Structures are given as C-alpha cells and as structure tokens.
Amino acid sequence: MPPLVVSRRLGHATLAVTSEIYGHLMPESDEEAAAALGGMRSKVVDEEAGDEEELD
C-alpha cells in the first residue's frame, strides 16, 4: 500500500509524520529504493556513454 494512502487513512497532516512514526517498520523499502535508483543511474550512465560514442 502506498505510504501516502496510509498517511491519509491515519489522519496525519503530512507523509513526513507517518514516516517518522512508522518508517522503522519498513527497512526493506529503503533497500528496494536503493536498488531501483542504482539501476536507474546505471541506465542513464550507459545511455550517456552511448551518446558520446555517436559524437565521435
């Protein structure tokens, strides 16, 4: 369930409030986010390298 939905259901004023209270209950979310962002970054770096090769 998306964190924003949980936050609204609990009546919290902001997502930050929910995150501060319940964030420790979802440590795997941080690991998943790191892996996803790492994959996105690798893709961008690979694409930029391809662009440089085309300029030569």
PyMOL commands that set and color helices and strands:
alter all, ss='L'
color gray80, all
select helices_A, chain A and resi 3-10+15-25+27-55
alter helices_A, ss='H'
color red, helices_A
deselect
rebuild
show_as cartoon
